[in-house]
Structure formats: C-alpha cells, structure tokens
C-alpha cells in the first residue's frame, strides 16, 4: 500500500491551518507552516506532494513564496494551490500566471477543498508518470541511436532478413564488400550472393539450426556483384518475440578472403620447405656407400614421418651386421 500524499499548508492564521488540516488529515499526511520562510525551510527538508499557500502573509506573501519555488529546479514541479480571501480576477489571474495550479477562496468548503486537492494530486501523479515514461523513451531512443550508429559504422557486414528470408536491411559495409547497393538487394533472398561453390550440406545445417531457433556460424564462399569470388565468416541468428516466434534473421559477416589467401600462401611455403628439406636429407642419407672400407659393412635405414626425418638411427638388425676385424 502506498503511503499517503504529503501536503504542506502555509498560512499565518492558526485558525485557517486548523480548518484546512481537519479537512485533509484523514486522507493525507499534513504539515503546517505559519510563514513563507518557515514553509520554504520545510520544503527543503522534505519536498511535499502539494502545497496549499495563503496569498496575504506578512514578511513574504504567497506570490514571493511561489516565485522562489518555481525558480528552483528541485521544487518547481510541486503543485501549489492558492488559498485566499481575495476573490478578484486580478489576484486569481496573477496567481495562475505565476504558476499556481488552482485557486480556492475563503471561507473554504471542506468538500471542495478535498475534491480539488485530490484532482491536483492525481494530475501531478499523471505528470510524473508521463515524465518518467518520456525519460525512458528518451533513453530507449538514445540506445537505438547508438545501436543504429554501431550497425551503420560496423566493420562487419550486417544483413537483416524477414521470416521469409527476404532482405530488409543491409549496412554500408555489406555494400562495400559485395558491390551491391542497398536498393538492389532489398526484398531479395541472400542467395543472390551464392557462388555455387558451397557444399549443399552447409545450407541444410544452417536452416535446420535457424528454424529450431538456434544460431549458426561458419564460412561461406560467395560471389560479389562483379563476379569475383570471396570468402566470409558468417554468424546468423533468429530474432524472436516474447512468445518465441521468429520475426527476423540477422547475419553478421566478415570478409576473410585476404586471411584465407595468406593462410594458403603460408601452407604452400611450408610445403615447399618440407620438400626442399626432404631432398637435402635424401641426398645425405642415401649417398654412395664407400667400397674401400676393410672389415666393415655399412647398413643405413630411415623412414620419414612427413617427408623429413629427424636423427636417423640404424635398426637393430642393421647394427648387428656392423663389425670390425
């Protein structure tokens, strides 16, 4: 249960405070001040949900109190209802123009006071809820702007498709990598990039996982608009609603053509090194056996594991045949 609203009544006449307090004490947490300065001090200690403010007070009248409240960002949103014996239009107009939300004439009618207080508290609550909603909306819009900027400026290609796999969005990096303009691919199926060099099993696995609501990652060989073949590392995932229905598919893809070519070049260089080493080792191990050695028989045996062997060791049978007279 929510605590009762906190209402501050500022009036220099004790009888007025007593009458207003008796009208509101059953529903609200009521606090009293007998001067404008005292009322402002109480506001600094605990901001009320609403203020009932007398207009004609010695030292500091209601207009001056209201001006101070409205000049402070911490108190300017507190609703203030003027309560006064003056009933002229000029006084009421000045109060409303200064920022008062309502104007109650003395002598007060308790039923009317409660109705107007209840109305202004409800309006203030609605205003706070609206401000909170607007604040959340601004925060959400800020997050969306950051997300949009991150997607637009991402170094990876981003593709968003509908549930029928038709392309709904591509970022600038996708256009740079593939050579297609966004207008050329919107509404199309991503298969427009298919090079025909991928194993069909890749697509079967991909769609099997996506339709089960699971992400898929792998490498694809695709074709740019120019016809050039390129490789990309792709990460695909379904985007679901609260009930688990797939609304979109998103793909984040990185062009790894240069990396793949570098890996191939490195592998080829290593293979050439192995072949050269094997050739040299072969020449060293299988040269011409000397024939002018007396009382000695030389037997060698080696079996490389990957084209090149390490230190060669005679087999036991070979060692047994080595003798010297």
TORRO-47682 format. One record per residue (C-alpha): x, y, z; residue number from 1. Coordinates in Angstrom, 3 decimals, always signed. Each point is the difference from the previous one (the first is absolute). Layout:
BEGIN
<node <X, Y, Z>, NUM>
...
//
This chain:
BEGIN
<node <+0.000, +0.000, +0.000>, 1>
<node <+1.378, +3.409, -0.977>, 2>
<node <+0.550, +2.560, +2.783>, 3>
<node <-2.410, +2.953, +0.098>, 4>
<node <+0.918, +3.112, -1.922>, 5>
<node <+1.939, +2.639, +1.932>, 6>
<node <-1.697, +3.413, +0.014>, 7>
<node <+1.504, +3.227, +1.344>, 8>
<node <-2.398, +2.796, +1.083>, 9>
<node <+1.533, +3.498, +0.296>, 10>
<node <-2.170, +2.633, +1.694>, 11>
<node <+0.736, +2.604, +2.655>, 12>
<node <-3.403, -0.422, +1.730>, 13>
<node <-0.180, -3.056, +2.294>, 14>
<node <-3.765, -0.332, -0.404>, 15>
<node <+0.389, -0.383, -3.768>, 16>
<node <+2.648, -2.675, +0.556>, 17>
<node <-2.308, -1.828, +2.381>, 18>
<node <-2.963, +0.040, -2.426>, 19>
<node <+2.048, -1.113, -2.999>, 20>
<node <+1.801, -2.628, +2.045>, 21>
<node <-3.273, -1.452, +1.282>, 22>
<node <-1.296, -0.223, -3.583>, 23>
<node <+3.012, -1.989, -1.235>, 24>
<node <+1.544, -1.862, +2.942>, 25>
<node <-2.047, -3.182, -0.488>, 26>
<node <+1.345, -0.594, -3.519>, 27>
<node <+3.414, +1.644, -0.027>, 28>
<node <+3.149, +0.639, +1.990>, 29>
<node <-0.415, +3.694, +0.850>, 30>
<node <+2.742, +2.412, +1.095>, 31>
<node <-0.413, +3.659, +1.020>, 32>
<node <+2.012, +3.223, -0.312>, 33>
<node <-1.019, +3.421, +1.320>, 34>
<node <+2.190, +2.065, -2.352>, 35>
<node <+1.451, -0.104, -3.461>, 36>
<node <+3.566, -0.334, +1.297>, 37>
<node <-0.954, -2.877, +2.298>, 38>
<node <-1.851, -1.697, -2.847>, 39>
<node <+3.020, +0.239, -2.321>, 40>
<node <+2.234, -1.459, +2.717>, 41>
<node <-2.362, -2.972, +0.398>, 42>
<node <-0.023, -0.515, -3.762>, 43>
<node <+3.795, -0.277, +0.031>, 44>
<node <-0.212, -2.652, +2.705>, 45>
<node <-2.702, -2.063, -1.703>, 46>
<node <-1.557, +0.892, -3.336>, 47>
<node <-3.800, -0.269, +0.299>, 48>
<node <-2.269, -1.464, -2.669>, 49>
<node <-2.152, +3.159, +0.087>, 50>
<node <-0.008, +3.415, +1.702>, 51>
<node <-3.022, +1.996, +1.154>, 52>
<node <+1.289, +3.598, +0.112>, 53>
<node <-1.590, +3.113, +1.465>, 54>
<node <+0.415, +3.125, -2.084>, 55>
<node <-0.017, +2.813, +2.584>, 56>
<node <+2.679, -0.640, +2.628>, 57>
<node <+2.346, +2.429, +1.791>, 58>
<node <+3.663, +0.062, -0.926>, 59>
<node <-0.259, -2.217, -3.065>, 60>
<node <-3.293, -0.322, -1.838>, 61>
<node <-1.191, -2.994, -2.000>, 62>
<node <+1.181, +1.398, -3.329>, 63>
<node <+3.564, +0.350, +1.284>, 64>
<node <-0.056, -3.520, +1.417>, 65>
<node <-1.276, -1.368, -3.299>, 66>
<node <+2.668, +1.910, -1.940>, 67>
<node <+2.739, -1.560, +2.137>, 68>
<node <-1.500, -3.485, -0.424>, 69>
<node <-0.209, +0.359, -3.776>, 70>
<node <+3.561, +1.311, -0.284>, 71>
<node <+1.457, -3.163, +1.559>, 72>
<node <+0.128, -3.084, -2.304>, 73>
<node <-0.382, -2.227, +3.080>, 74>
<node <-3.358, +1.568, +0.971>, 75>
<node <-1.400, +1.536, -3.171>, 76>
<node <-2.161, -3.041, -0.794>, 77>
<node <-1.801, -0.019, +3.401>, 78>
<node <-3.659, +0.939, -0.624>, 79>
<node <-1.104, +3.085, +1.952>, 80>
<node <-3.620, +0.918, +0.728>, 81>
<node <-0.579, +3.562, +1.184>, 82>
<node <-2.452, +0.387, +2.903>, 83>
<node <-1.093, +3.603, +0.644>, 84>
<node <-2.836, +2.253, +1.027>, 85>
<node <+0.545, +2.083, -3.113>, 86>
<node <-2.336, -0.867, -2.813>, 87>
<node <+0.795, +2.641, -2.586>, 88>
<node <+0.920, -1.036, -3.537>, 89>
<node <+3.305, +1.848, +0.078>, 90>
<node <+1.204, -1.966, +3.045>, 91>
<node <-1.057, -3.340, -1.467>, 92>
<node <+1.509, +0.779, -3.397>, 93>
<node <+3.297, +1.034, +1.570>, 94>
<node <+0.095, -3.240, +2.008>, 95>
<node <-0.621, -2.212, -3.002>, 96>
<node <+2.511, +1.902, -2.118>, 97>
<node <+2.597, -0.435, +2.749>, 98>
<node <-0.421, -3.774, -0.187>, 99>
<node <-2.737, -0.903, +2.492>, 100>
<node <-2.106, -2.972, -1.115>, 101>
<node <-3.233, +1.088, +1.702>, 102>
<node <-1.614, +2.736, +2.104>, 103>
<node <-2.259, -0.626, +3.046>, 104>
<node <-1.975, +2.806, +1.621>, 105>
<node <-0.534, +0.472, +3.744>, 106>
<node <-2.056, -0.901, +1.901>, 107>
<node <+0.768, -3.474, -1.254>, 108>
<node <-2.395, -2.805, -0.772>, 109>
<node <+1.636, -3.233, +1.322>, 110>
<node <-1.659, -2.145, -2.653>, 111>
<node <+1.219, +2.332, -2.737>, 112>
<node <+3.486, +0.135, +1.489>, 113>
<node <+0.282, -3.790, +0.106>, 114>
<node <-1.283, -0.295, -3.575>, 115>
<node <+2.471, +2.555, -1.340>, 116>
<node <+2.921, -1.440, +1.964>, 117>
<node <-0.865, -3.495, -1.219>, 118>
<node <-0.208, +1.281, -3.595>, 119>
<node <+3.356, +1.794, +0.147>, 120>
<node <+1.749, -2.939, +1.657>, 121>
<node <-1.297, -2.305, -2.731>, 122>
<node <+1.129, +2.486, -2.650>, 123>
<node <+3.444, +0.262, +1.623>, 124>
<node <+0.297, -3.791, +0.136>, 125>
<node <-0.998, -0.265, -3.652>, 126>
<node <+2.554, +2.686, -0.848>, 127>
<node <+2.771, -1.863, +1.865>, 128>
<node <-0.919, -3.259, -1.710>, 129>
<node <+0.001, +1.779, -3.347>, 130>
<node <+3.404, +1.528, +0.711>, 131>
<node <+1.299, -3.420, +1.041>, 132>
<node <-1.355, -1.560, -3.177>, 133>
<node <+1.523, +2.790, -2.087>, 134>
<node <+3.317, -0.488, +1.781>, 135>
<node <-0.079, -3.735, -0.722>, 136>
<node <-0.966, +0.737, -3.593>, 137>
<node <+2.921, +2.415, -0.385>, 138>
<node <+2.340, -2.599, +1.473>, 139>
<node <-1.369, -2.638, -2.372>, 140>
<node <+0.391, +2.392, -2.925>, 141>
<node <+3.555, +0.691, +1.112>, 142>
<node <+0.777, -3.712, +0.102>, 143>
<node <-1.580, -0.432, -3.425>, 144>
<node <+2.122, +2.841, -1.384>, 145>
<node <+3.146, -1.598, +1.392>, 146>
<node <-1.039, -3.391, -1.380>, 147>
<node <-0.819, +1.531, -3.379>, 148>
<node <+3.343, +1.825, -0.140>, 149>
<node <+1.856, -3.136, +1.055>, 150>
<node <-1.736, -2.012, -2.705>, 151>
<node <+0.482, +2.631, -2.674>, 152>
<node <+3.681, +0.452, +0.852>, 153>
<node <+0.749, -3.653, +0.717>, 154>
<node <+3.093, -1.416, -1.743>, 155>
<node <-2.020, -3.207, -0.501>, 156>
<node <-2.793, -0.388, -2.529>, 157>
<node <-3.436, -0.125, +1.651>, 158>
<node <-3.059, -1.458, -1.716>, 159>
<node <-3.516, -0.186, +1.478>, 160>
<node <-2.601, -2.191, -1.688>, 161>
<node <-3.682, -0.548, +0.636>, 162>
<node <-1.456, -3.382, +0.978>, 163>
<node <-0.269, -0.843, -3.716>, 164>
<node <+3.763, +0.665, -0.379>, 165>
<node <-0.565, +3.135, -2.106>, 166>
<node <+2.655, +2.640, +0.685>, 167>
<node <-1.377, +2.972, +1.951>, 168>
<node <+3.204, +1.816, +0.940>, 169>
<node <+3.672, +0.046, -0.896>, 170>
<node <+2.640, +2.306, +1.437>, 171>
<node <+2.600, +1.958, -2.010>, 172>
<node <+2.689, -2.637, +0.613>, 173>
<node <-2.158, -2.621, -1.729>, 174>
<node <-0.212, +2.265, -3.051>, 175>
<node <+3.750, +0.605, +0.047>, 176>
<node <+0.810, -3.721, +0.219>, 177>
<node <-2.536, -1.293, -2.523>, 178>
<node <-0.119, +2.916, -2.426>, 179>
<node <-3.806, +0.146, +0.158>, 180>
<node <-1.918, +3.131, +0.915>, 181>
<node <-2.595, -0.407, +2.743>, 182>
<node <-2.835, +0.649, -2.457>, 183>
<node <+1.213, -2.883, -2.169>, 184>
<node <-0.305, -2.609, +2.758>, 185>
<node <-2.972, +1.132, +2.098>, 186>
<node <-2.772, -2.531, -0.379>, 187>
<node <+2.371, -2.533, -1.558>, 188>
<node <+1.155, -3.306, +1.461>, 189>
<node <+3.626, -0.151, +1.230>, 190>
<node <+0.569, -2.792, -2.534>, 191>
<node <+0.807, +2.725, -2.533>, 192>
<node <+3.515, -0.251, +1.486>, 193>
<node <+0.208, -3.777, -0.442>, 194>
<node <+3.077, -0.981, -1.981>, 195>
<node <-1.069, -3.603, -0.502>, 196>
<node <+3.213, -1.150, +1.689>, 197>
<node <-1.470, -0.750, +3.436>, 198>
<node <-0.885, -3.527, +1.052>, 199>
<node <-3.841, -0.261, +0.012>, 200>
<node <+0.291, -1.625, +3.411>, 201>
<node <+1.095, +3.387, +1.373>, 202>
<node <-3.351, +1.584, -0.887>, 203>
<node <-1.927, -2.987, +1.348>, 204>
<node <+1.800, +0.286, +3.327>, 205>
<node <-0.397, +3.783, +0.040>, 206>
<node <-3.772, +0.041, -0.518>, 207>
<node <-0.528, -2.994, +2.226>, 208>
<node <+1.592, +1.868, +2.878>, 209>
<node <-1.691, +3.353, -0.737>, 210>
<node <-3.450, -1.572, -0.209>, 211>
<node <+0.608, -1.638, +3.373>, 212>
<node <+0.728, +3.468, +1.353>, 213>
<node <+3.734, -0.625, +0.284>, 214>
<node <+2.896, +2.126, -1.341>, 215>
<node <+2.315, -1.231, -2.750>, 216>
<node <+3.630, +0.859, -0.707>, 217>
<node <+2.234, -1.047, -2.860>, 218>
<node <+1.897, +1.011, -3.119>, 219>
<node <-1.608, +0.645, -3.370>, 220>
<node <+1.405, +0.420, -3.490>, 221>
<node <-2.035, +2.758, -1.636>, 222>
<node <+0.066, +2.107, -3.143>, 223>
<node <+0.146, +3.792, -0.209>, 224>
<node <-2.082, +1.963, -2.486>, 225>
<node <+3.094, +0.184, -2.199>, 226>
<node <+0.157, -3.810, -0.109>, 227>
<node <+3.075, -0.152, +2.206>, 228>
<node <+0.021, -2.870, +2.486>, 229>
<node <+0.573, +0.838, +3.657>, 230>
<node <-0.096, -1.803, +3.306>, 231>
<node <-1.809, +1.196, +3.094>, 232>
<node <-0.409, -1.086, +3.580>, 233>
<node <-3.722, +0.167, +0.800>, 234>
<node <-1.922, +0.007, +3.277>, 235>
<node <-3.784, -0.325, -0.397>, 236>
<node <-2.694, +0.057, +2.677>, 237>
<node <-3.808, +0.242, +0.193>, 238>
<node <-1.632, +3.011, +1.694>, 239>
<node <-3.056, -1.094, +1.991>, 240>
<node <-2.945, +1.711, +1.672>, 241>
<node <-1.074, -0.617, +3.597>, 242>
<node <-1.946, -3.078, -1.072>, 243>
<node <+2.962, -1.571, -1.770>, 244>
<node <-1.154, +0.725, -3.558>, 245>
<node <+2.763, +0.865, -2.445>, 246>
<node <-0.472, +3.523, -1.325>, 247>
<node <+3.322, +0.514, -1.757>, 248>
<node <+3.341, -1.575, -0.747>, 249>
<node <+3.183, +1.993, +0.510>, 250>
<node <+3.372, -0.817, -1.548>, 251>
<node <+3.343, +1.545, +0.944>, 252>
<node <+2.648, -0.844, -2.574>, 253>
<node <+3.703, +0.706, -0.377>, 254>
<node <+1.933, -0.170, -3.257>, 255>
<node <+2.854, -2.450, +0.655>, 256>
<node <+1.228, -0.268, -3.599>, 257>
<node <+3.349, +1.636, +0.761>, 258>
<node <+0.483, -2.154, +3.095>, 259>
<node <-0.830, -3.159, -1.938>, 260>
<node <+2.435, +0.922, -2.761>, 261>
<node <+2.725, +0.708, +2.578>, 262>
<node <-0.625, -3.354, +1.671>, 263>
<node <+0.192, -1.757, -3.364>, 264>
<node <+3.240, +1.783, -0.864>, 265>
<node <+1.474, -0.945, +3.365>, 266>
<node <-1.021, -3.636, -0.423>, 267>
<node <+1.539, -0.102, -3.473>, 268>
<node <+3.225, +1.558, +1.311>, 269>
<node <+0.195, -2.603, +2.752>, 270>
<node <-0.564, -2.788, -2.523>, 271>
<node <+2.803, +1.326, -2.181>, 272>
<node <+2.315, +0.111, +3.016>, 273>
<node <-0.844, -3.615, +0.857>, 274>
<node <+0.661, -1.117, -3.564>, 275>
<node <+3.355, +1.801, -0.067>, 276>
<node <+0.999, -1.455, +3.351>, 277>
<node <-1.046, -3.492, -1.099>, 278>
<node <+2.093, +0.315, -3.145>, 279>
<node <+3.074, +1.072, +1.979>, 280>
<node <-0.468, -2.709, +2.587>, 281>
<node <-0.481, -2.616, -2.686>, 282>
<node <+3.297, +0.980, -1.567>, 283>
<node <+1.760, -0.166, +3.361>, 284>
<node <-1.372, -3.344, +1.099>, 285>
<node <+0.025, -1.861, -3.277>, 286>
<node <+3.349, +1.024, -1.503>, 287>
<node <+2.532, -2.448, -1.427>, 288>
<node <+1.145, -2.495, +2.650>, 289>
<node <+3.826, -0.179, +0.130>, 290>
<node <+1.413, -3.237, -1.464>, 291>
<node <+3.583, +0.227, +1.302>, 292>
<node <-0.828, -0.602, +3.661>, 293>
<node <+1.694, -3.164, +1.314>, 294>
<node <-1.752, -2.380, +2.402>, 295>
<node <-3.034, +2.305, +0.247>, 296>
<node <-3.469, -0.235, -1.404>, 297>
<node <-2.157, +3.197, +0.028>, 298>
<node <-3.783, -0.323, +0.052>, 299>
<node <-2.358, +3.055, +0.429>, 300>
<node <-3.762, +0.206, +0.304>, 301>
<node <-2.334, +3.011, +0.414>, 302>
<node <-3.749, +0.526, -0.314>, 303>
<node <-1.204, +3.648, +0.068>, 304>
<node <-3.344, +0.757, +1.674>, 305>
<node <-1.009, +3.008, -2.169>, 306>
<node <+2.574, +0.217, -2.737>, 307>
<node <+2.850, +1.008, +2.325>, 308>
<node <+1.531, -2.184, +2.704>, 309>
<node <+1.818, +0.952, +3.175>, 310>
<node <+3.196, -1.706, +1.168>, 311>
<node <+0.409, -3.323, -1.815>, 312>
<node <+0.606, -3.101, +2.099>, 313>
<node <+1.074, -3.376, -1.359>, 314>
<node <-2.437, -2.811, +0.544>, 315>
<node <+1.058, -2.756, +2.460>, 316>
<node <+0.496, -2.428, -2.882>, 317>
<node <+2.214, +2.519, -1.790>, 318>
<node <+2.050, +0.652, +3.107>, 319>
<node <+0.602, -3.707, +0.413>, 320>
<node <+1.509, -0.157, -3.448>, 321>
<node <+2.547, +2.717, +0.746>, 322>
<node <+3.315, -1.558, +1.086>, 323>
<node <+3.689, +0.746, -0.106>, 324>
<node <+2.872, -2.570, -0.148>, 325>
//
